[in-house]
Amino acid sequence: VVVVQNASVLELKKALRRHMQLRQARQGGVQHLSWKYIWRTYHLTYNGEKLADDRKKLREYGIRNRDEVSFIKKLRK
């Protein structure tokens, strides 16, 4: 997924959503994913740190070109 260098976590989430929708359309898979459910159930993480603040810049988390972020399931309270 490509985002501008000074992008925020929210912009990364939007780019992930766009990428997955295009990918599903190309492959003919499920047309609708519930992103409300995904963000409620999973955290985006980078090097074990949760990307919790949507307004924070990716640079502040130390994310650079070609770095990988991953989904981790939220624990129940």
C-alpha positions as CSV (number, residue, x, y, z in Angstrom):
1,V,0.0,0.0,0.0
2,V,1.4,3.4,-0.9
3,V,0.8,6.5,1.2
4,V,2.5,9.9,1.2
5,Q,5.5,10.2,3.5
6,N,3.9,12.5,6.0
7,A,0.6,10.4,6.2
8,S,-1.3,9.8,9.4
9,V,-2.5,6.4,10.7
10,L,-6.0,7.3,9.5
11,E,-4.7,7.8,6.0
12,L,-3.0,4.5,6.1
13,K,-6.2,2.8,7.2
14,K,-8.1,4.4,4.3
15,A,-5.4,3.3,1.9
16,L,-5.6,-0.3,3.2
17,R,-9.4,-0.2,2.8
18,R,-9.0,1.1,-0.8
19,H,-6.4,-1.6,-1.6
20,M,-8.5,-4.4,-0.3
21,Q,-11.7,-3.3,-2.1
22,L,-9.8,-3.1,-5.4
23,R,-8.2,-6.5,-4.8
24,Q,-11.5,-8.1,-4.0
25,A,-13.1,-6.6,-7.1
26,R,-10.3,-8.0,-9.3
27,Q,-10.5,-11.5,-7.8
28,G,-14.3,-11.6,-7.8
29,G,-14.4,-12.2,-4.0
30,V,-16.6,-10.8,-1.3
31,Q,-17.8,-7.4,-2.4
32,H,-18.4,-5.9,1.0
33,L,-16.1,-6.1,4.1
34,S,-17.3,-4.6,7.4
35,W,-14.4,-2.2,8.2
36,K,-16.2,-1.1,11.3
37,Y,-15.9,-4.7,12.5
38,I,-12.3,-5.0,11.4
39,W,-11.2,-1.8,13.3
40,R,-13.2,-2.8,16.3
41,T,-11.6,-6.3,16.4
42,Y,-8.0,-5.7,15.3
43,H,-5.2,-3.3,15.9
44,L,-2.7,-2.2,13.3
45,T,0.8,-2.8,14.8
46,Y,4.4,-1.9,13.8
47,N,7.3,-3.6,15.7
48,G,4.9,-4.7,18.4
49,E,3.6,-1.1,19.0
50,K,-0.1,-0.5,18.4
51,L,-0.9,2.3,16.0
52,A,-3.7,3.5,18.3
53,D,-3.8,7.3,17.6
54,D,-5.4,8.0,14.1
55,R,-4.1,11.6,14.1
56,K,-0.4,10.6,14.8
57,K,1.9,10.6,11.8
58,L,3.5,7.3,10.6
59,R,6.9,9.0,10.9
60,E,6.3,9.4,14.7
61,Y,6.0,5.6,15.0
62,G,9.2,5.2,13.0
63,I,7.6,3.8,9.9
64,R,9.6,4.3,6.7
65,N,9.5,3.0,3.1
66,R,8.9,-0.7,2.6
67,D,8.1,-1.3,6.3
68,E,5.4,-3.8,7.2
69,V,2.5,-3.2,9.5
70,S,0.3,-6.1,10.6
71,F,-3.0,-6.8,12.2
72,I,-3.2,-8.1,15.7
73,K,-6.4,-9.3,17.3
74,K,-7.6,-7.1,20.2
75,L,-7.9,-8.8,23.6
76,R,-11.3,-8.9,25.3
77,K,-11.7,-6.6,28.3
